Amino acid sequence: MRFSLTFATLATALCATAACSGDKRADTHLAESTASTSASTPSSADAAAPVATAGAASNVRGQELYARCVACHQQNGDGVPGAFPPLAGSEWVTGPASRPIAILLHGLQGDITVRGVPYNSMMLAYGTGQAMTDDEVASVLSYVRASFGNTSPSVTVDEVAKVRIATAGRTTPMTMKELQALQ
């Protein structure tokens, strides 16, 4: 049990510093690596990609930004069992847009149940070390809410702006209880 806790703690720290750091070089390398791999070889991740629509440009940008998330939530959105929750079929992703917006803006800490499975980890604010624009937050969430079998509506820049204003004084990550209060 101690090993699992240590592994989860180490994995959280690595993901927090590498994936969420906002390091453009890491994002670019990962995006280029993913693009070259998927261009040459079809994968199951291709099946999870959203169908091209009028918002295809936004989905492309959202997919590029999602490259920062794959270390923890994986290319297919399934997460890492016991450490990082899935985004595929997650009630936190597909429910009210204010919840995933708040998670990306402020991070998440403590106990949370996703698809009936409890997790207790920490996610730093998306893009820690680099401020994310409302458009970037809306793009990545729109991609996630339309990928991995999810079929929720896109997130708008106005929705992100409203949550950003409503939570502007926040200095700590969100908790499950606080997310439940958001509509």
N, C-alpha and C positions, 0 to 999 in steps of 0.2 A: 504494500500500500504506500509506503514511504517513497518507493521508486516512482510510482504513478504520480504522486503529488509533485515530486521533484521534476519529473519529465514535463508535467503540465505547466509548472512554473517556468521552467526553462523555455518551453515552446512558446508560452505567452510572451516572455521577454524577447525572444528572437523575432516573433511575428510583429511585436510592437515596434521594435527598432528597425526592422528591415522592411516589412510590408506597409506599415502605416506611417513611415517616417516622412513621406512626401519626397523621397529622394528620386528625382526625375531620372537619374542614370539607371537606377534599379528598375524603375517602371519601364523605361525605354528598352532596356535589355530584355526584360521579361516579355514585353509586348512584341518585340522583334522575334524573340525565340518562339513565342506562341504562334505568331503569324507565320513564320517560316515553317514550323512543324505542321500547322493545320493546312498550309498551302500545299505541302507535299504529300501529306498523309491524312485521309479522312479519319476522324476520331469520334468517340461517343460524345465529346463536348460539342461537335458540330451539330448533333441532333438536338442539343439543348439550346442552341442559339435561336434567338427570336427570328420569326419570319420577317422579311423585309416589308416595311410599311411606309406610310408617308413620313413617319418619324425615324426612318432608317438612319439618317445622319446622327440623330441624337443617340440611337442605339449603338452606333459605331463608337461614338465618344464615350458612352457609358461602359462599353466593353473594354475600351482602352483603360479607363479609370479603374475598372474592376481588376485589372492586373495587379493592383496593390493589395487586393483581398485574397488572392488565390493561395498564398502561403498558409493561411489559416482556414479559409472556407472552401478551398480547392477549386479547380477549374470547372468541375461539374456542380458546384454549390452544395456538395454533401458534407462539408466540414470534416473534422477529425474526431471520430468517436471518443468520448471521454474528455476531450480537451476543448474543441471549438464547434459550436452548434451548426447544423446545416442551414442554408438559406433556402434550399429547395423544399417547398411545402411548409415553410416556417410561418406560423401564425403571426409572428412579429414583423415579418416582411410583407405578408399579404393583407394584413389588417389595416387599420387606419394609418394613412401615410405619415401622420405626425409622429408615430412611434419610431419607424426606422430613421426618419429625419433627425429626431432627437438623439438617437444612438450615434449616427454619423457625426453630428455636431459636437457631442459631449462625451461619447464613449459609453461603456456599460461595465458595471461591476457587480459582483455578488451572484447569488442564486438566480437562475432563470430556467424555466422549463420550456423546451422546444420540442414539439411533436411528441409530448409525453415523456421526454427524457430530461432529467435534471442536469444542469451544467453549473459550475461555479468557477468562473474565470474572470479575466479582465480584458476588455477591448478599449484601446485608446481611441480618442476622437479620430475620425478619418482624416488623414492628411496631417497628423500631428507634426509640428515643426514647419508646416506650410499651410497658410490659411486657404481654405477651400471656398470657392465662390458658390453662390446659390445655384448657378447654372451647373456647376460640376456636381454638386450634391444631387440635384434633380436628375442629371443625366445618369449617374451611376445607379441611383435607386430605381429609375425607370427601367434600366437594363435588368437589374436583379428582379424586379417585380414582374417582368415579362420573360424571364429565362428560367431554366431548370424545371420546367413544368408549371411555373407560377403564371397566373393569368390576371394579375391585378392591374388596375389603371396606372398610367404614367404619373409621375410626381411633377408638379409644376414649380417653376421658380417662385411664384407667389406663395405656394404652400411652404416652401423652404424658408422664405423671408419671414413669414408669420411665425414659424416655430423659432427661428433665430431671434426675433424680437422678443417673443414671449419668454425665452430662456436666456436672455442676454447676460444676466447677472450670475449665471451658473458657473461654478469653478470645479465641480466634481463630476465624475461620470454618473450616468443615470442608473437607477435600480429598477428591478422588475415592478415593484410596487408603484414607482413614479411613472413608469411607462403605461401601466394599466390605467392610470388616472387620465392619460391623454386620449383625446377623441379626434 
